[in-house]
Amino acid sequence: MKAFMNFTKKLEDHPRLQFVLQTLGFYVLMMVLFLYFMTANLSTAPKFVYSQF
C-alpha cells in the first residue's frame, strides 16, 4: 500500500503528466458533451417548420 501511495504522490508532483491528464480529461468531457448533443432529440420546433423546406 505504501508503494502505491508513493507512486501516486510522484504522479501528482509531475507537471508534464498533470498537463497531459488534464488535457485528456477535458477532451473526454468534450466528447461526452458532443455525443450527447448528437444523439439527444432536443428539437423543440413544431412539425410544420420542417415541412416548409
N, C-alpha and C positions, 0 to 999 in steps of 0.2 A: 504494500500500500504506500509506503514511504517513497519507493522508487517512482510510482505513478504520480504522486503529488509533486515530486521534484521535476518530473518530465513536464507536467502541466505548467509549473511555475516557469520553466525555461521557455515554453511556448508563449506564455503571456508576456515575457520580457523581450521577445524578439520582434523588433519594429517592422521588418520587412514581411514577416509571416503574419503579423497583425493586419498589415495593409492588404495582403492577399486574401485573408479570411474575411475582412470587411467588404472587400470588392466582390468576392464570391457570394457573400450573404446578400448584398444589395442586388446583385444580378438575379439571384434566386427569387428574391421578393418581387422584382420587376417582372420576371417570367410568370410567377403565380398570378400577379395582377393582370398581365396581358392575357393569359389563358382564361382567367375568369371573365374578362370583358369579351373575349372571342366566343366563349361558349354560353354565356348567360343570355337569356332572352329579355333584354332591357328595353325593348321598343315600346314606347307609350303612344306613338302616333296612331290615329284611327285608320281603319282599313281603307277608307276612300282616298286617303293621301297616296297610298301605293298604287291604286288603280288608275290614277291620272297619268302615270308615267309609262 
